[in-house]
Structures are given as C-alpha cells and as structure tokens.
Amino acid sequence: MRALLIALGVLMVLAGAVWTGQGLGYIGGSAMTDQKIWAIIGPILAGLGVALVFTAVRRRE
C-alpha cells in the first residue's frame, strides 16, 4: 500500500508540474496552454502530491 501511495504522489507532482507549465505557456500544444486556471490548479495538485509522498514515507505498516 505504501508503494502505491508513493507512486500516486509522484504522478500527482509530475502532472501538477506539467499543468503549471501549460498554464503559464511554457508547454504548448494543448487546450490548457496559456489558461491561467491551470497555473493555479497545477501547483495545488503538486503540493498535494508532495504531502501524499511525505505521509506515505512516514507511515508505519
């Protein structure tokens, strides 16, 4: 279960980074490019992913 939570957290961080890049216009080729909402949602998702990884690493099984 711990490995699954860590993997999910890492995916959330990666997706958040991509969404942030698209929202800020650094990554093109998407309907999300230059849409400021994704520049807000991306860091939130990445932060939640970091919290999930941190929690999973500290969790005892």
Residue, then its C-alpha position, 0 to 999 in steps of 0.5 A: m500500500r505504501a508503494l502505491l501511495i508513493a507512486l500516486g504522489v509522484l504522478m500527482v507532482l509530475a502532472g501538477a508540474v506539467w499543468t503549471g507549465q501549460g498554464l503559464g505557456y511554457i508547454g504548448g500544444s494543448a487546450m490548457t496552454d496559456q489558461k491561467i486556471w491551470a497555473i493555479i490548479g497545477p501547483i495545488l495538485a503538486g503540493l498535494g502530491v508532495a504531502l501524499v509522498f511525505t505521509a506515505v514515507r512516514r507511515r508505519e505498516 
